[in-house]
Amino acid sequence: MSTASSMNVPGYEQVVGCQDPASGLRAIIAIHDTTLGPALGGCRMYAYDGEEQALDDVLRLSRGMTYKSAMAELPFGGGKGVIIGSPREHKSEKLLKTFGRFVDSLDGRYITAEDMGTSAADMEIIRTQTRHVAGLPERSGDPSSATAWGVFQGIRAAVRHVFGWESLEGLTVAIQGVGNVGGHLADTLSLAGARLIVTDINEDAAHEVSSRTFARAVAPDDIFDTDADVFAPCAMGAVLNDETIPRFSVRIVAGPANNQLAEDRHADSLIDRDILYTPDYVINAGGIINIHYEKPAYDRQAAFAHVAGIYDTLVDLFRRAKAEGVSPLLMADCMAEERLAVARHDGLTREKIAAVG
Ligand SMILES: NC(=O)c1ccc[n+]([C@@H]2O[C@H](COP(=O)([O-])OP(=O)(O)OC[C@H]3O[C@@H](n4cnc5c(N)ncnc54)[C@H](O)[C@@H]3O)[C@@H](O)[C@H]2O)c1
């Protein structure tokens, strides 16, 4: 028998532990904040070392989604789902359908989507049980090109802040990971006249990108020591840490990877090295912005125009961070909180946002 147990977590609207022995589902859905709208956030499946680790992840990620939507001026709140288990060994149609029924039981307060360990095909299965699923292939589809477009705009904003000009012509960008987002980003940067250094643990991917963009390919560990102006992390998280930060000669870190800082204190380590850090949840919002434009019929032009606004958001963020003498990450958190506080104060509820279109 399926059981949903409520967990009381201060600062979070609703956290639900989902259990279903028949399908083997063990999952947690966290709704951090719905001030701006329904809580949107992907469903991650991962072989966590137990429930405590899964809970930490879902709480951190759902809060990040609240801030991401607030900074991107979207009518979404922040939420996330995590399924405990190895996607390769434990995923089944029955398990995904059961997760879909738990999502449905939240009546649209949580909207799920693809994330690490889940695929578009999995979302099609979940969708048989609930309509609260976003980013399906026949709607906005793969968000990577929108995410890369936002990262490109973010790099432009960072270059303007650090160097005082807008052109990327002749600047060198080191890209770690040339998968879905990194590959699109390499193409866009190359067209803008940037010189590229790329790496990937998948040598074929690195080779393919370097041959079409004239990038120099280096070994994965060498990417931190390259003589570049910008480092764009497009692979995994925690890549900015005590080991890597002292090795950088770049002036800017700007890329889509989630949770780039191993710990928040590394935002200050980057300041100490005079490296401008572009907060990940601001620069990588292109994908979620794209989802916003999927209904009633996907409007790619409007989506990409909104994504381009990441440039203005970051120009403003860097200026304010500098004026206050704080890290861009702290300033981004403050600006997101500020937007939520204004919305709460004005009673700018999701119904009112919907009413104004
Ligand atoms: N896809 C999106 O729209 C989107 C949106 C927001 C954030 N992100 C984040 O951006 C990052 C990239 O996403 P993606 O969709 O391009 O993923 P992806 O899996 O398509 O690409 C990641 C690439 O990084 C490579 N890689 C992994 N570890 C590496 C390492 N140690 N050194 C070098 N290369 C390594 C992989 O081989 C792969 O080619 C992820 O952190 C993701 O969470 C993606």
The ligand as a Gaussian input file, in Angstrom:
#p B3LYP/6-31G(d) Opt

LIG

0 1
 N       20.389000      20.795000     -20.047000
 C       19.949000      21.925000     -19.538000
 O       19.106000      22.632000     -20.122000
 C       20.464000      22.395000     -18.208000
 C       19.767000      23.403000     -17.509000
 C       20.290000      23.868000     -16.288000
 C       21.470000      23.306000     -15.793000
 N       22.104000      22.309000     -16.490000
 C       23.342000      21.755000     -15.935000
 O       24.389000      21.962000     -16.884000
 C       25.305000      20.866000     -16.851000
 C       25.420000      20.261000     -18.234000
 O       24.148000      19.795000     -18.652000
 P       23.977000      18.964000     -20.009000
 O       22.520000      18.831000     -20.219000
 O       24.816000      19.567000     -21.063000
 O       24.582000      17.558000     -19.592000
 P       25.251000      16.466000     -20.549000
 O       25.254000      15.195000     -19.781000
 O       24.623000      16.493000     -21.917000
 O       26.757000      17.003000     -20.734000
 C       27.713000      16.951000     -19.733000
 C       29.039000      16.621000     -20.388000
 O       30.058000      16.725000     -19.410000
 C       30.959000      15.649000     -19.572000
 N       31.667000      15.439000     -18.318000
 C       31.230000      14.826000     -17.183000
 N       32.184000      14.860000     -16.232000
 C       33.228000      15.520000     -16.777000
 C       34.507000      15.886000     -16.279000
 N       34.937000      15.551000     -15.056000
 N       35.341000      16.585000     -17.106000
 C       34.963000      16.903000     -18.356000
 N       33.757000      16.571000     -18.874000
 C       32.908000      15.889000     -18.093000
 C       30.100000      14.486000     -20.039000
 O       30.842000      13.493000     -20.727000
 C       29.105000      15.199000     -20.961000
 O       29.549000      15.242000     -22.304000
 C       24.761000      19.916000     -15.781000
 O       25.373000      20.229000     -14.554000
 C       23.290000      20.257000     -15.712000
 O       22.740000      19.956000     -14.445000
 C       21.635000      21.847000     -17.678000

